[in-house]
Amino acid sequence: MATRSISTEDHDRIADAIRTAELKTDGEIYCVVAHSSDGYFFPAAFTMTIGLSIASLAVAYGLEAWWLSIRLPHFVLAQVLALASVLALLWFLPALRIHFVPRRLRYQAAHANAVKQFLARNVHRTQARTGVLIFVSIAERYAEVVADSGIDAKVGQHVWDGVVRDLTKHAGDDRLAHGFVTAIESVGAVLAEHFPVTEGDTNELDDHLVEI
């Protein structure tokens, strides 16, 4: 997924792409990129605790098989120290946490963040309910297109799935800004087909990329 920061020039390109796309439609396009959708300390800590418990059982069986013994208080103390060390590592190196979180939970967190941004940015408050959020969460390698009810009634999910595939491919090639521009053009074409611009159309959402 993308590792380079999005430059001022890239922000301008994305804003221009949004404005150009909206010239042909009553729909509204909003873009958000999140560096991460969760802190993941507790899920990572739970995973590591389970892992350490399993490792402790394996060590205990190994010691017994080799006819070695260790006093129970010492064994418990070693477990506590190992767990404390792991938790401290996760606390001071937050970038490690996501690697110990199952993909399903990462995607759930990213999807929840996409829905949260859709509501928080008032994409659902457009007059004709024709707002679309293009969302990327970099740490989770996740992208999603969230469309309001007025659009969902006419556009199938498979259309947005295609946009997401292209967007994630560009992000995977570290071309996130270009991916957003391409996604905006694709979404704009869909909106222009189903919701062409009408007289008196007003711009209801800001035309820029939000980084969180």
C-alpha positions as CSV (number, residue, x, y, z in Angstrom):
1,M,0.0,0.0,0.0
2,A,1.0,3.6,-0.4
3,T,4.0,4.8,1.7
4,R,4.7,8.2,0.2
5,S,3.0,11.2,1.7
6,I,0.4,13.0,-0.5
7,S,2.0,16.3,-1.7
8,T,0.3,19.6,-2.0
9,E,0.4,19.1,-5.8
10,D,-1.4,15.8,-5.4
11,H,-4.1,17.4,-3.2
12,D,-4.6,20.0,-5.9
13,R,-4.9,17.3,-8.6
14,I,-7.5,15.4,-6.6
15,A,-9.5,18.6,-5.9
16,D,-9.4,19.5,-9.6
17,A,-10.6,15.9,-10.5
18,I,-13.5,16.2,-8.0
19,R,-14.6,19.6,-9.4
20,T,-14.3,18.3,-13.0
21,A,-16.3,15.2,-12.3
22,E,-19.1,17.2,-10.5
23,L,-19.6,19.5,-13.5
24,K,-21.5,16.7,-15.2
25,T,-23.6,15.4,-12.3
26,D,-25.8,16.5,-9.4
27,G,-23.9,13.9,-7.3
28,E,-21.3,14.9,-4.8
29,I,-17.9,13.2,-4.4
30,Y,-15.9,13.3,-1.1
31,C,-12.5,11.7,-0.5
32,V,-10.9,10.6,2.7
33,V,-7.6,8.8,3.4
34,A,-6.8,7.5,6.8
35,H,-3.3,6.5,7.8
36,S,-4.9,3.9,10.2
37,S,-8.4,3.2,11.3
38,D,-7.6,2.0,14.8
39,G,-4.8,1.9,17.4
40,Y,-5.1,-1.9,17.7
41,F,-3.4,-2.1,21.1
42,F,-6.0,-4.3,22.8
43,P,-6.5,-6.7,19.8
44,A,-2.8,-7.1,19.4
45,A,-2.3,-7.6,23.1
46,F,-5.0,-10.3,23.2
47,T,-3.3,-12.1,20.3
48,M,0.1,-11.9,21.9
49,T,-1.3,-13.1,25.3
50,I,-2.8,-16.2,23.6
51,G,0.4,-16.8,21.8
52,L,2.5,-16.6,25.0
53,S,0.1,-18.9,26.8
54,I,0.5,-21.5,24.0
55,A,4.3,-21.0,24.1
56,S,4.3,-21.4,27.8
57,L,2.4,-24.7,27.6
58,A,4.9,-26.0,25.0
59,V,7.9,-25.0,27.2
60,A,6.3,-26.7,30.2
61,Y,5.7,-30.0,28.2
62,G,9.3,-29.7,26.8
63,L,10.8,-29.3,30.3
64,E,8.9,-32.3,31.5
65,A,10.0,-34.4,28.5
66,W,13.6,-33.5,29.1
67,W,13.3,-34.4,32.8
68,L,13.9,-30.8,33.8
69,S,12.0,-29.0,36.5
70,I,11.4,-25.4,37.4
71,R,9.7,-24.1,40.5
72,L,6.1,-22.9,39.8
73,P,6.7,-19.3,41.2
74,H,9.7,-18.9,38.9
75,F,7.7,-20.2,35.9
76,V,4.8,-17.8,36.6
77,L,7.3,-15.0,37.1
78,A,8.9,-15.7,33.7
79,Q,5.4,-15.7,32.1
80,V,4.6,-12.3,33.7
81,L,7.9,-10.8,32.6
82,A,7.5,-12.1,29.1
83,L,3.9,-10.7,28.9
84,A,5.0,-7.3,30.3
85,S,7.9,-7.1,27.8
86,V,5.5,-7.8,24.9
87,L,2.9,-5.3,26.1
88,A,5.6,-2.7,26.5
89,L,6.9,-3.4,23.0
90,L,3.4,-3.0,21.6
91,W,2.9,0.2,23.6
92,F,6.1,1.9,22.5
93,L,6.1,0.6,18.9
94,P,2.5,1.1,17.7
95,A,3.4,0.2,14.1
96,L,3.9,-3.4,15.2
97,R,0.4,-3.8,16.5
98,I,-1.4,-4.3,13.2
99,H,0.8,-7.3,12.3
100,F,-0.8,-9.2,15.2
101,V,-4.4,-8.4,14.3
102,P,-6.3,-10.8,12.0
103,R,-7.2,-9.4,8.6
104,R,-10.9,-9.7,9.3
105,L,-10.7,-7.5,12.3
106,R,-8.5,-4.9,10.4
107,Y,-11.1,-4.8,7.6
108,Q,-13.9,-4.4,10.1
109,A,-12.2,-1.5,11.8
110,A,-11.5,0.2,8.4
111,H,-15.1,-0.4,7.2
112,A,-16.4,1.1,10.5
113,N,-14.2,4.1,9.9
114,A,-15.5,4.5,6.4
115,V,-19.1,4.6,7.6
116,K,-18.0,7.0,10.4
117,Q,-16.4,9.4,7.9
118,F,-19.5,9.1,5.6
119,L,-21.7,10.4,8.4
120,A,-19.2,12.8,10.0
121,R,-18.5,14.5,6.8
122,N,-22.2,14.9,6.0
123,V,-22.0,12.9,2.8
124,H,-25.4,11.6,3.7
125,R,-26.9,15.1,4.0
126,T,-27.0,16.0,0.3
127,Q,-30.4,17.2,-1.0
128,A,-31.0,14.3,-3.4
129,R,-29.1,11.7,-1.3
130,T,-26.5,11.4,-4.1
131,G,-23.2,11.7,-2.1
132,V,-20.4,9.2,-2.6
133,L,-17.4,8.7,-0.3
134,I,-14.1,7.3,-1.7
135,F,-12.2,6.0,1.4
136,V,-8.8,4.5,1.8
137,S,-7.2,3.3,5.0
138,I,-3.5,2.8,4.4
139,A,-2.4,0.7,7.3
140,E,-5.2,-1.9,6.7
141,R,-4.6,-1.9,2.9
142,Y,-8.3,-1.2,2.6
143,A,-10.4,0.9,0.2
144,E,-14.2,1.3,0.0
145,V,-16.8,3.4,-1.9
146,V,-19.7,4.3,0.2
147,A,-22.8,5.6,-1.7
148,D,-25.9,7.2,-0.3
149,S,-29.3,5.6,-0.6
150,G,-30.3,7.6,-3.7
151,I,-27.4,6.1,-5.6
152,D,-27.7,2.5,-4.2
153,A,-31.1,2.3,-5.7
154,K,-29.7,2.6,-9.2
155,V,-26.0,1.5,-9.1
156,G,-25.1,-2.1,-8.2
157,Q,-22.3,-2.9,-5.7
158,H,-20.3,-4.6,-8.5
159,V,-19.7,-1.2,-10.0
160,W,-18.0,0.1,-6.8
161,D,-16.1,-3.1,-6.4
162,G,-14.4,-2.4,-9.8
163,V,-13.5,1.1,-8.6
164,V,-12.1,-0.3,-5.4
165,R,-10.0,-2.9,-7.3
166,D,-8.4,-0.2,-9.4
167,L,-7.9,2.1,-6.4
168,T,-6.2,-0.6,-4.3
169,K,-4.0,-1.6,-7.2
170,H,-2.7,2.0,-7.7
171,A,-2.2,2.3,-3.9
172,G,-0.3,-1.0,-3.9
173,D,2.0,0.5,-6.5
174,D,2.5,3.6,-4.3
175,R,0.5,5.8,-6.6
176,L,-2.3,6.6,-4.2
177,A,-2.9,10.1,-5.6
178,H,-3.3,8.8,-9.1
179,G,-5.6,6.1,-7.8
180,F,-7.8,8.7,-6.2
181,V,-7.9,10.7,-9.5
182,T,-8.8,7.6,-11.4
183,A,-11.5,6.5,-8.9
184,I,-13.0,10.0,-9.0
185,E,-13.2,9.9,-12.8
186,S,-14.9,6.5,-12.6
187,V,-17.3,7.5,-9.9
188,G,-18.0,10.8,-11.8
189,A,-18.9,8.9,-15.0
190,V,-21.3,6.6,-13.1
191,L,-23.0,9.6,-11.4
192,A,-23.2,11.5,-14.7
193,E,-25.0,8.6,-16.3
194,H,-27.6,8.1,-13.6
195,F,-27.7,11.7,-12.1
196,P,-26.8,14.2,-14.9
197,V,-26.3,17.8,-13.9
198,T,-29.5,19.9,-13.7
199,E,-30.1,23.6,-13.7
200,G,-29.6,25.1,-10.3
201,D,-27.3,22.4,-9.1
202,T,-25.1,23.6,-6.2
203,N,-21.9,22.3,-4.7
204,E,-22.9,20.8,-1.3
205,L,-19.6,19.3,-0.2
206,D,-16.0,20.5,-0.1
207,D,-14.0,19.5,-3.1
208,H,-10.8,18.2,-1.6
209,L,-9.1,15.1,-0.1
210,V,-9.2,14.9,3.7
211,E,-6.2,13.1,5.5
212,I,-6.8,11.8,9.0
